[in-house]
Amino acid sequence: DTAVSQTPKYLVTQMGNDKSIKCEQNLGHDTMYWYKQDSKKFLKIMFSYNNKELIINETVPNRFSPKSPDKAHLNLHINSLELGDSAVYFCASSLPEAGVTQYFGPGTRLTVL
Amino acid sequence: AQSVSQHNHHVILSEAASLELGCNYSYGGTVNLFWYVQYPGQHLQLLLKYFSGDPLVKGIKGFEAEFIKSKFSFNLRKPSVQWSDTAEYFCAVNAYNAGNMLTFGGGTRLMVKP
């Protein structure tokens, strides 16, 4: 039974397009995250949501907009895709307390042509 | 803001060799420390974490890490690696005043030769 799932696994698109990545967790966690892993494997947090409310928004272009319809889902919508957006995007979830384990999804490899 | 450094970017070992991967962080306050592993084509999984108490932490698959507060370090060790340990290893820090935000190091790619 998959704990944190993401769709799609691969996404290839043209510059300027708008795309969405979906994330769902069945762990009953209140907190969900989006991370970006670049081509050098460097992993950086983008957003954190707790119970559908934005907690952390690191320096991310406003072309990226997370949407949380309920606490089990945190989708990432990206407008006007750019070449530099090519990366692997990981969703994660955890309990809300500090220091708890974050559980990661399988990642979505986005390639912008 | 906290930062995490992993000085070994690529490590190549033969099976049965001992492993130590370095991790240093910069933050003067209380921290929680993690090691995550990413096997080829897979998602990140927790290897072990330090929250409080005994600074020597044991994780899954024979891994352990030691928190040395005076050195701001949390190095990962395994006495005898296996081919199946080939993966990318990430150290991460959660500063006590940062909620549950994790700051990751740049990762260390470990290749174990059979």
Interface residues (C-beta under 8 A of the other chain):
Chain A: V4 T31 K40 K41 F42 L43 K44 I45 S48 I55 I56 F90 A92 S94 P96 E97 A98 G99 V100 T101 Q102 Y103 F104 G105 P106 G107
Chain B: N32 F34 Y36 Q42 H43 L44 Q45 L46 K49 F51 E88 F90 N94 Y96 A98 G99 N100 M101 L102 T103 F104 G106 G107 R109
